[in-house]
Amino acid sequence: MIEHLRDKGLGVGFACWVLGLSESAYYARKKRPESARRLRDEQLMPLIEQVHAESGGTCGVRRITRALRRKGVDVARCTVERLMGELGLEGVIRASTSQDYRAGAVGAPPAGPGRP
């Protein structure tokens, strides 16, 4: 965000002040290498997108986790869930079938003793 504001002509000091950060924290964060988790996430994201695309966008977290494990990728379900959220991917949610038991409704049980 600070990079975006800096590109628009605002100074880093002003942007940090607005966001409530110190400039030293900004520069320290910028200089710090990416974490091992982030590096692993960047490796997994294309694999998750690939499996999701192969399924036609229907697979959810559990199926994608199983597919990755079958491919030899050791990954936790919660990791796949988090990364799918970051990527904006969702599995298809099956619609529940509604049951209408009003008398005369299609699929309703026949009327009998004690039933209207």
Steps between C-alpha positions, in 0.01 A plus 500: 500500500781738585665416166176593325478833683866570433443442128217756513741763628451481878805462720571183694507698825153643445354163395647333809364777722149458355516122549645531850833335418853614552720550198765271647245218527403550136860485379582204727203308362592590144856375548401176677503187283177312444416239761523126437120481525455763230749326271318168547165672439629634170594147396161358601279768345554394136447135594172582676384709203591215264308234694202736536502572125532129412186429700310769312491715813295246693752367752504643849769504766483134598512365145781732397698397808451132411596562136820679604592218737447247220745706293754472781460849645487492880253773594254561780131562440509829689783621274298420188199672656699816575659513155171437321360796691792717389453386139124554516425136411198309623365156441147452378247485780227251428149633538296321760181349374198653665221269603149631485258296709190710447201297398478469125855621438709304253698237690295535818401181677144393435232617736402243756334464836587796717642693205312775325 
